[in-house]
Amino acid sequence: MNPQHQHEFKNGVLRGLAWVVLAFVLLLVLNFANSAVAAKPADRSDMLFPYYEVAEVLDSVAIHHHAKDTAVLRDQLEALSVATAQYCETDGKAQPAHMQQLQAQYAKAYLAWLELSAVVMGPMLDNNTVRQIDFRPLRLNLLERAIKKQPQGAQAMAMIGSPAKGFPALEYLLTQNNFKSGTPQCNYAHEVVLDIARTVAGLKWDDTQAQGAGMQLYFNQLVGATHNLAWERMEKPLLKNRDEADANAGHWPFSEFQLTEKAWAAQWQGIEHLLMVTGQTVPQADTQVIPLEAYLRGLGKIELADTLVAHSSAVDVAIRSNDITKPASVQQSVKALKVLKGFLESEVAKGLKVSIQFSSSDGD
């Protein structure tokens, strides 16, 4: 190769390398830009939030959150009633697949209930609905006594104490080997479903929250909901499992149906919906929920709203990563929820000029 050709060859190689390096740099820049966009928090700077009256906030929560979730639960309970009746009327010919279908429908109904009841307000608070249909712990001796009585209809079921019926009783029965079609246990289970459905059907949400309720009550129920999820549902069993030899076998809430992580997520969704704006438009009270973030922005408390979004988003990420086989992931969710609760109790309460009191969700 003569010197001229060698020079041209070297120049060509150098140009090629230059293009490769340039392409690599551009690729890094694009990846960095995409990562920055993905990591960038929600920007509300171009959204003009109006001043919301407290009654508007509470009405929107009642109609566009609780009433909507109640309708979903009613549908799931209707399907559960049909599934239970069909299973119990198979004259002893029910197959394992039938039980799996029944358990799956129970799971759907219970997850809908957890989302609805995450923040207890309105008729649920007035009627003590959580105690009526989700009293825990279940009293097995009272359940056995109720099964022997074989109550039928609303009046008969009204005489059965809450510790022997509701979701916990049904959950227990569906995991027992003697739960067969045509048995007293099966007949009682169907009555329990009908009783739950009647209770839920009695929840009326039209303007319920605004009448007699105020921001202080509502805010305390929100704070209590974060406490309930962090402590009762997550940290308490987490600490108990640390003292047990076998920490991952059956000691988590709702583990019989493999619902633990889904149950936590459903309960968080019922809280998150009332904390953060989820869409790209300013919520309107007549058509959407007015979450706490929007209320704060309408009051001009932008920094509080931004910090609320940051803490709530951290909880959301942690909840999505929960894995009961990895207790550290559960601990991370507990930590994020505690940070959120502490921020609500201190900074947000001060900004809203409300005092922190006991809520219906506070436990031991």
N, C-alpha and C positions, 0 to 999 in steps of 0.2 A: 504494500500500500504506500503510495507516494505521500510526501508531506502535506500536500494540499488536501488529499482525501482524508488523511488522518485528522487534520484540523477541522474539516467539515463533520467528520464522524464525532469528534469530541464535542463540537458545538451542538450537534443533534442530541447526544446523550444528555448534555447539560440542560438543554431546553426541555427534554422529556422529564428529567428529574425535577426541574422547576415546576412543571405542570402538575406532577404528582404531589409535590410538597404543597403547592397552592390548593389543589383539590382537597388534600388532607386538612389543611388549615380551615378551608371553607366548611368542611364537614364538621370539624370541631366547633366552629362558630355556630352553625345551624343547630347542632345537638345542644349546645349550651343555651341557645335562645329558646329552644323547645322546652328544655328543662326548667328554665326560668319562668316561662309561661305557665307550665304545669304546676310549679310550686307557688306561683303568685296567688295570694289570697284574693277572695272576692272583692271587687272594686265597686263600691256603692257611690262613688263621687259624682257620677252623672245621674243619680236617682234622687229626685226631690220628694222627700217624705213629708206628708202633711201632719198637722197636729191631730192626734187621735184622742177622742174622749175615752175615759175608762170604760164607760158603758159600751162603746163601739168595740173595744178590745174584747171584753167579756162576751158580748153577743156573738162576735165572730168566732171565738173559741167554742162557744156552745153549739153554734149552728154548723160551722164548717170543719170542726174537728170532732167534737164529741158525738154530735148527731150523726155525722157521716160514719164514724167508727162503730156506732151502735147499730146502724143499718147493716154494716158488713157482718157484725157479730150475729145479728138476728138471722141472716141468711145462712151462716155457718152452723148455727144451732138447729135450724130447720133441717139442713142436710144431715146433721148428726142424729137428730130424732128419727129420720127416715132410715138411716143406716143401722141404728140400734134396734129399731122395730124389726127390720128385715132379718138381722142376725138372730134376734131372740125368737123369731117365728119359724126357724128352719127345722123344728122338730128333731133336734139333736144331730142334724146333718151338716152343720156348719163346718167349713174347711178352714185350715190355717190362713188361707188367702182372705177369707171373709173377716177374720179377726184383724189381719193386717190393714184391711181397708177401713175397718171401724176405728182402729187406733190412729190411722192417718187422718181421718176426719175429726177425731177428737183433738189431735194436734193442731189442725187448722183453726178449730173453734177456740182453743185455749190461747193460741198466739194472738188471735183477734181480740180476745178478752184482755190480755196483758197490755196490748197497745192502747185499748180504750181506757183501762183503769190505771195507767201509769201515773196520770195526774188526776186525782179525784176531786171533782167539782159538781156543782148543781145537784140534781136528783140522786146521784151516786153518793154524795156526801150527806144529803138530807135523809136518805133512806138506809144509810149504812150498807150499801149494796155489796161492798167487798166482803164484809163479814157474812152477809147472807149467802153468797155463792162461792166464796173462796176462803173459807175459814180454815186456818192451819194452826196447829197440827190436827189432822183427822183423829177422831176418837173411835177406835175400832170396836170397843164394847157397845157404844151407842149405834154404830153402823150395823152391827150384828142384830141388835134389838130392833132396829128399823126394818131390816130385811125380814125378820120374823113377823112383823106387823103387816107387811105388804100393803102399805098405804096407797090409795089411788085417788087422784084428783087434787085440786088446789087446797081444799080444806084439810084433807088428811095430811098432806105434805107440810102444811103450815104448823102442824103439831109436832113435826120432826125437828129437832134442834139443828142449828147450822153446823155443829161439829160432826154431823152424821150424813150430810148431803153436800150438794154443790160439786164443783169441779174436783176437789180432793177425793171425795167418795167415788166418783166415776173413774178417776185416774187409778185409784187403788183396785177397783173391781176389774178393770180392763187388763190388769197384770196378773190376775190370779188364775191358777190352773183350773179351779172349779167354776170359772165363769163360762158356763155352757148355755146354749139355747134351751128355752123351756124351763129354766131353773128360777127359783125365787130371786137369786142374785141378778139375773138378767132382767127380770120383770122390774125389780127395784131400780136398776140402772136406767131403764127407759123413763120411769117416773121422775128420776133425778134430772134427766135431760129436759123433760117437759117443765119441771119446776124452775130450772135455770132460765129456760126460754120465757116463761111467764114473767119472771123478775126483770129480765132485760127488756121485754116488751113494754114494761111499765115505766121505762125511763123516758121522760118527756123533756126535750131540750129547748123548746121555743122560749126565748127571752128569760130562761131560768136563771142563768148565771148573773145577769145584771141586776136582777131583783133581789136585793138583800145582800149581794156579794160586792166586795170592793177590791181594789188593787192589793191591799194588804193581805186579805185572805187568799186571793189567787196567787200572789207572789210566794207566800209561805207554803202553799201546796206544791208549787214548782220546786222550791228548795227541798221540801220534804221528799219529793219524788226522786231527786238526785241522791239524797241520803239513803232512801230505801233500796235503790238499785246498787249503790256502792257498798253499803254495809250489809243489809239483810240478804240480798240476792248473791253478792259476790264475795265480799271480804270475810264474812262470817263462815261460810263453808270452806273458803280458802284456808283460813286459820285452823279450822277443825281438821282439815285434811293433812295439815302439816304435823298434827299430833297422831295421825293414823299411820299404820304400817303400809297400807295399800291405798295411796292417796287418789288414785284415778279410777277406782272401781265402785260406782254406785253411790258416791257420797256427794255428788253435785246435784243441785236442784233440777228436777225434771229429767234426770239422766235415764230413767226407765224407758223413755220414748226417744232418747238421743236428741233432746230438745234444749239442752242447757244453753248453748251459744245462741240458738235461734230465739230462745225466751228472753235472754238479755238484750238481744238486738231489737226485738219487738217492743220491749219496755222502753228502751232508749228512743226508739222512733216516736213513741207516744210523748216523750219529753222534748225531743229535738224539734218536732214540728211546731212547738210552742215557743221555742227559743230563737230560731234563726229563720231568716227569709230564704226560701228554697228556690224561688223562681228568679227570673231576670227583670221582673217589673215590680213596681211599687204596689204592695198589696192593698186592695180596696175592701173595706169592712163589710160591704154588702155581698161580696162574692168570694172572699178569701179569709183565711185566718190572719189576724194581725199578731205576729209573734213579738216577743219581748224586744228583740233587736229593732224592729220597725217602730215600736212605741218609743224606745229610747231616742232613735234618730228624729222622730217627730218632735221630741222635747228639746232637740238640739244637743243631746248628750252623745256626740259622735264618738269620742274616745272610749266611753263606756261600751257603746255598741260594738266598736271594732274589737275591743278586748273580749267581749262576750263571744263574738264570732270565733276568735282565735281559740279560746278555751273550749268552746263547744265543738269546733272542728277537730281539736286534739282528742276529745272523747270519742268522736265518731270514728276516727282512724283507729284508735285503740280497740273499740268495740268490734270493729270489722276484723281485727286480727286475733280475737280471742280463740284460744285452743285449750281445752281443759287438760290435755296431755302435756301442756307447757304452762305450768302455774305462773311463770314469770310474765306471760302475756296477760293473764287475768290480773296480776298485781299492777301492771301498767295501766289497765283500764280503771282499777280502783283509784290509783294515784291521780289519773286525769280527772275522774269524777270528783274527787276531793278538792282538787284545785278549782274546778268549776263551782262547786258548792261554796267554797270559801270566798270566791270572788263575788258570788251572788249575795252571800250573807253580809259581806263587808261593804264593798264598793257600790254595787248596784242598789242594795237596800238604802244606803246613804243617799245615793243619787235620786231615788224615788221617794225618799222621806217616809219609808215604812219601817216598822220594827219587826224583828224576827221573833216568832212565836212557835209553839209546838204545832205540828200539822198532823193530819190524819195518817200520814205515812211514817211518822216517827215510831221507831221500835225500841226495844231494849238495847 
